[in-house]
Amino acid sequence: MKKPRPKIILIAIVLFALFSALFYYSLPVNAGTLTNIKDRLNRQIENLTSGVVHTFVFTTELPVSGGAGNNQVRIDLPVADDGLWCNTVGTLTATGCAEDGALPLPGTLSASCAQSNDIITVTGVDNLLAAIAYCVQIDDTGTGSLGTPIASTTGLITVTTNNGLADVDSKLFAVDIVTDDQITVIAQVGAPGGGGGGGGGGASPTEVIFTGKSYANRPVTLLKNAQVVASAMADIDGDFEIKLRDIAAGQYIFSVYAEDLDGRKSPLLSFSVIIYLNITTYIGGIYIGPTIDTNKIEVAQDGTIDVFGYTIPGADAMLFINSGGKQFSTYLPVDNAGRYYYSLNASGLSLGDASLFVKAYYQNMELGSMSRLISFIVGVLGSEDIFRRRPACPEIGDFNSDCQVNLIDLSILIYWLDRFNPPTTVDLNLDRRVDLTDFSILTYYWTG
């Protein structure tokens, strides 16, 4: 048997080394998967060109140990909206934050925005531990400006940690842009099998998680297509979370309302959401509107009418009065429990019909749901006041004529959703179709 020639041995060694190197460098760079990843947009309204703040919360799987200040967090925003999320290239402000019990992202942080694929890069990040939730807030107070695409867009966002040389953890999730500032819908994208460094058994759950603020220590009720499906108690700060598990994929009308300490029902807040199979959908930014009541239905022009109700703790409230074709407003003091009380002097109001409602503001943001409208009469000087005993029948939305706007009326409205030629009594804005605009009108007259 001949011995292998030295040249052939050398070639074999070189080929083996090259093959080993190619095999090594073809391994996936992202060895782990971030979990519990969210983006809390301060303004999820469409077609914004500036003033957007992103708050990203994520949990690492692997440690990120490139050395203090050498690590990065990269956010790849939806490619289909290139140049819209990053409306103007430039520097951004990045700060550590503490939401959902997360730790502030450590380091002397700085951020920048690139329009190519709309990538935000946070640099100056210190080392990150494994299995720890971190939070970073990014806003456009630098030279760059952050915007949003049109409302019909649903895109994938990728958040990736990097140790300065290579990516470590990464995760995709989807975000929906809506037409107003009220509800944020975030779908957690998870492939069947669990995903995330080591796999798991079975498919990812199909579930919905609702979060928001309501009245302190009071119940919040969740409806799915006008049927009560779950409830939860808000904590002392008004925060609540409701989980709806094992829901079938499809499109639903979800509604929420709360009950204050005196038993009054809040305005009903309704929204349409598409639920996808094996995906956890987060619906956040739910702010329950204020309750309202008065002690009189008729007040003399030289008298007073008391206005009272509840809003979320820590909110500011404004009372709006409509009288004589004009609108007035005044600030309402709110206590730590969210209760407000105001004695309105009628001397500045015109004789005849008047009405009032309350809007709440939380952290300088106007809440999307106002109180219901209260009507009353201003009488002549010295006339007798009439105190409120039984609420009058609602003028709109009482489809079954029982002097209430409640779940029965909501069920009737859902029946006619997107159906041809709905009755004019159900088509509340008379545009020949029943849609979310009609739901908004119904909530205005909601009695519960």
Secondary structure, DSSP 8 states (H G I E B T S, - for coil): -----HHHHHHHHHHHHHHHHHHHHTS-S--EE-EEEEEEES--BSS--S--EEEEEEE-SS-B-S-TTTEEEEEE--GGGTTTSEEE-EEEEEEE---TT-EE--EEEEEEEETTTTEEEEEEE--B-TT-EEEEEEE--SS-EE----TT-EEEEEEEEE-SSSEEEEEEEEEE-BSSSS-EEEEE---TT--SSS--SS----EEEEEEE-STT-EEEEEETTEEEEEEE--TTSEEEEEE-S--SEEEEEEEEEB-TTS-B---EEEEEEE-TT-EEEEEEEE-----EESEEEEETTSEEEEEEE--TT-EEEEEEEETTEEEEEEE-B-TTSEEEEEEEGGGS-SEEEEEEEEEEETTEE-S-----EEEEEE-TT---EE--S----SSS-TT-SS--SHHHHHHHHHTTT-SS--TTT-TT-SSS-SHHHHHHHHHT---
